[in-house]
Amino acid sequence: MIRLHFIVEGYTEEAFVNSVLVEPLAARGVFADCCRVRTGSKGGRQYKGGVPNYAKVRNDLLPAR
């Protein structure tokens, strides 16, 4: 099985992956999933989308330690 993980910037890209790419890839034996990067938090609320620079998304892109 092949796994393909998309890291996307915002809702539009996430919707595209989920509505256009996931099923055709699954038909070819490729398991695809998608997540938006976390770009900030304020008052306990997390925000996703709108990547202004690499530093904001670094933790989402690097493997967990």
N, C-alpha and C positions, 0 to 999 in steps of 0.2 A: 504494500500500500504506500502511496506517495501522499505526503502531507504538505499543504501549501498554506502558509499563514500570511495574510495580507495585513500590513500595518498602514492604516489610512489616516488622512488628516481630518476629515470631517464627515458629516452625515451623508452628504451626496455621494462621496466615494464609497462609504460603507453600504449604502443602499444599492449602488451599482454592482458591487461585488456580490451581495446577497441575492439580488434579483436577476442578474444577467450571467454571472460566472459560475456560481456554486453548482447548479444542476448539470450544465454541460460537462464540467470537470468531473463531477461524480460519475457520470456515464462512462468516463474514460478511466475510472479507478483512482481519481485524485481527490482526496478529502481536503476541501478548502474551507477556511474560516477567516474571520475578519475582526479587527478591533480598531477603534479610534484611539489615538494616543491621548494621554492625559496631559493637558498643557498648563494646568494651574489649579489652585484651590483657594477659596476665600470663605471664611466663616463656616468651615466644615463641609462646604459643598465643593465637589470636584467638577472641573470644566474640561471638556474634550473638544478638539477641533481647532482649526486656525493656528497652525504651527508657525510661530514667528522666527524661531532659530533652533539650532541643533541642541543647545543646552536644555531646552524645554522638553525634548523628547528622548534624550539620551537614555534614561532608565527604561523606556519602553522598547528601545532598539537593541540594547545589550542583553546578553543572556543573564538569567538570574544566577546569583552566586550562592 
